[in-house]
Amino acid sequence: MADIEAIIDIPKSQRRMLHRVPVQLRRRGKTDIYEAVVVSLGPYHHRRKGSQLHLVEPFKDELRDMLCRGADRRSSLMSNIYEIRHFYGGADGYTDEELAEMMLRNACFLICYMHGFRDGNNTTYFQMSERMGKSAMMFAPCETLMLENQIPLWLISLIHPNQSLLCEYLSYYVYGDYRMTQLSWTKEEEPLHLLEALHRTFLRLVETQQNSSFFWNQGRHGRSLKQVRGNIWTVLFGR
C-alpha cells in the first residue's frame, strides 16, 4: 500500500517515462542521433564503454558544488531525487544513491550550460569552454537535445526555481532574442524534458498568428515557411 501511495503522490508530469530509442532505429547504425560524444545526461550512456564521456564528470562535480553551496542543501536536494528512477525506462545497474547523485550532477551541468548558452559573453560560458574545450562546446547544443540524453525538467526547477532561466534559454534558442517573458505552459502541463520544452516553443512559433511577421521577414530573405519548418525539424531531430 505504501508503494501505491508513493506513486499517487508523484505529480502527473513526473510520472511520465523516457524510453530508449527503439531497437529498429539502432539497427540502422545512426548512433550519432541518440548517442552523446562529449557529455552524458542521465543513465543511458553514463558508463558506455569506449567513449570519452567520463572526461567531463570531474567538471560536473565542481559545478554541483558551486550550485549546491554546502552539504546541507546537497543532502536536501538528494532526498527529493531518489524517486527519479521511474522517469527512465531502464536504469538498472545503479543504486538509488548512485542514480540520485548522478542526476544532481547532470542537472547542475545543464543549468550552467543553459546560463552560458543564453549569453556567450558571460563568465559561465568561458569557464565551461576553458574546462571542456571549444570543440567540445560545439557538440553541446546538439547533445543536450538528444532523446536519450534528457533529464526531467522538474529536476531543473528543483535546483533552480527561477523559471526565467528556462524562459530566456528557450527564447534565445528559438527567436534569437529574449522576447519571451513567460513559459507557455502551467506547472501541471510541464514538458517532460528540455527537448520537449524546445519542441513546444518551436510549435508555438510556427502556429501562432502573433508570429506571422517573423515568417514574413523570413520570406523577404528567400526562406519559405516550409523551409523554416524543415530547419526546426533538423534542430530537433538531426534529420
C-alpha positions in Angstrom: 0.0 0.0 0.0 2.9 2.3 0.8 4.2 1.9 -2.8 0.8 2.8 -4.3 0.5 5.9 -2.1 4.0 7.0 -3.2 3.1 6.7 -6.9 -0.2 8.6 -6.3 1.7 11.4 -4.5 4.0 12.0 -7.6 2.6 14.7 -9.8 1.3 13.6 -13.1 4.0 15.4 -15.1 6.6 13.5 -13.1 5.2 10.0 -13.7 5.8 10.1 -17.4 8.7 7.9 -18.6 11.5 8.4 -21.1 12.2 5.2 -23.0 15.3 4.4 -25.1 15.4 4.7 -28.8 13.6 1.6 -30.4 15.9 -1.3 -31.4 14.7 -0.9 -35.1 16.4 2.5 -35.3 19.5 1.2 -33.6 19.9 -1.4 -36.2 20.3 1.3 -38.9 23.6 2.4 -37.3 22.7 6.1 -36.9 24.1 6.3 -33.4 25.0 10.0 -33.9 21.3 10.8 -33.5 21.0 9.5 -30.0 24.5 8.7 -28.5 26.4 11.6 -26.9 30.1 12.1 -27.6 31.0 14.8 -25.1 28.6 14.9 -22.2 26.2 12.2 -20.8 23.0 13.4 -19.2 21.0 10.6 -17.5 21.9 6.9 -17.0 21.5 5.6 -20.5 25.1 6.4 -21.7 26.8 7.2 -18.4 29.1 4.1 -18.4 29.2 3.5 -22.1 32.4 1.6 -23.0 34.8 3.1 -25.5 33.5 6.7 -25.0 35.1 9.9 -23.8 32.1 10.9 -21.7 33.9 10.3 -18.4 36.2 13.2 -19.0 33.5 15.7 -18.2 32.5 14.1 -14.9 35.0 15.9 -12.7 33.8 19.2 -14.0 30.3 18.2 -13.2 31.4 17.7 -9.6 32.7 21.3 -9.5 29.5 22.7 -10.9 27.4 20.7 -8.4 29.5 22.1 -5.5 29.1 25.6 -6.9 25.3 25.5 -7.2 24.5 23.4 -4.1 26.6 25.6 -1.8 27.1 23.3 1.1 26.4 19.7 2.3 23.1 20.6 3.8 21.5 21.8 0.6 23.0 19.0 -1.4 21.6 16.5 1.1 18.2 18.2 0.9 18.2 18.1 -2.9 19.3 14.4 -2.9 16.3 13.5 -0.7 14.0 14.8 -3.4 15.7 12.9 -6.3 15.6 9.3 -5.1 12.3 8.7 -6.8 13.8 9.6 -10.2 14.2 6.0 -11.3 10.6 5.9 -12.5 11.4 8.6 -15.1 13.6 6.2 -17.2 12.5 3.0 -19.0 15.5 1.2 -17.6 18.1 2.5 -15.1 19.4 -0.9 -13.9 22.9 -1.2 -12.6 22.6 1.9 -10.3 21.6 2.1 -6.7 19.1 4.8 -5.7 22.0 6.7 -4.1 24.2 6.5 -7.3 21.4 7.5 -9.6 20.4 10.5 -7.4 24.0 11.7 -7.2 24.4 11.3 -11.0 21.2 13.2 -11.7 22.1 16.0 -9.3 25.5 16.5 -11.1 23.8 16.3 -14.5 21.2 18.8 -13.6 23.8 21.3 -12.3 25.8 20.9 -15.5 22.7 21.6 -17.6 21.7 24.6 -15.6 25.2 26.1 -16.0 25.2 25.3 -19.7 21.8 27.0 -20.2 23.1 30.0 -18.3 26.1 30.2 -20.6 24.2 29.5 -23.8 21.8 32.4 -23.4 24.8 34.8 -23.3 28.0 33.7 -24.9 29.9 36.5 -23.4 29.4 35.6 -19.7 31.7 34.1 -17.2 29.9 30.7 -17.1 30.4 30.2 -20.8 34.1 31.0 -20.8 34.6 28.8 -17.7 32.9 25.8 -19.4 34.8 26.5 -22.7 38.1 26.6 -20.8 37.5 23.3 -19.0 35.8 21.4 -21.8 37.5 22.9 -24.8 35.8 24.9 -27.6 35.5 21.8 -29.8 33.5 20.0 -27.0 31.3 23.1 -26.5 30.4 22.9 -30.2 28.8 19.5 -29.6 26.9 20.6 -26.5 23.9 22.3 -28.2 23.1 19.1 -30.1 23.9 16.7 -27.3 21.7 18.4 -24.7 18.8 17.8 -27.1 19.4 14.2 -27.9 16.4 12.0 -27.0 18.4 9.5 -24.8 20.3 12.4 -23.2 17.5 14.0 -21.3 16.8 14.6 -17.7 13.4 15.5 -16.2 12.6 19.2 -16.3 11.2 19.2 -12.8 14.7 18.4 -11.6 16.0 21.7 -13.1 13.2 23.6 -11.4 14.0 21.9 -8.1 17.6 23.2 -8.1 16.9 26.5 -9.9 13.3 27.5 -9.1 13.5 30.8 -11.1 11.7 30.0 -14.3 13.4 33.0 -16.1 16.5 30.8 -16.9 14.5 28.3 -18.9 12.4 31.0 -20.4 15.4 33.1 -21.6 17.2 29.9 -22.9 14.2 28.8 -25.0 13.6 32.4 -26.2 17.2 32.9 -27.3 17.3 29.4 -28.9 14.1 29.8 -30.9 13.9 33.6 -31.5 17.5 34.7 -31.1 16.4 37.3 -28.5 14.6 37.5 -25.2 11.1 38.4 -26.3 9.5 35.5 -24.3 8.6 36.7 -20.8 6.9 33.6 -19.6 6.6 29.9 -20.4 3.7 28.7 -22.4 2.5 26.0 -20.0 1.3 25.6 -16.5 3.1 23.5 -13.8 0.6 20.7 -14.4 1.4 20.7 -18.2 5.2 21.0 -17.7 7.1 19.2 -20.5 8.9 16.0 -19.7 12.4 17.3 -20.5 14.3 20.1 -22.3 13.8 18.6 -25.8 10.0 18.6 -25.3 10.1 22.2 -24.0 12.0 23.3 -27.0 9.7 21.4 -29.3 6.6 23.1 -27.8 8.3 26.5 -28.1 9.0 25.9 -31.8 5.4 24.8 -32.4 4.2 28.0 -30.8 6.5 29.9 -33.1 5.0 28.2 -36.2 1.4 28.0 -35.2 0.5 31.3 -33.5 -0.6 34.2 -35.6 1.3 36.7 -33.5 4.5 35.5 -35.1 3.3 35.9 -38.6 5.7 38.9 -39.0 8.6 36.6 -38.3 7.7 34.4 -41.3 7.1 37.5 -43.4 10.6 38.6 -42.7 12.0 35.2 -43.4 10.2 35.3 -46.8 11.9 38.6 -47.6 15.2 36.8 -47.3 14.2 34.0 -49.6 13.1 31.4 -46.9 9.6 30.0 -47.0 7.5 28.7 -44.1 8.2 25.2 -45.4 12.0 25.8 -45.2 11.7 27.2 -41.7 9.7 24.1 -40.6 12.4 22.0 -42.2 15.1 23.8 -40.2 13.1 23.3 -37.0 12.9 19.6 -37.7 16.7 19.4 -38.3 17.4 21.1 -35.0 15.0 18.8 -33.0 15.8 15.5 -34.6 19.0 15.8 -36.5 17.4 14.8 -39.8 
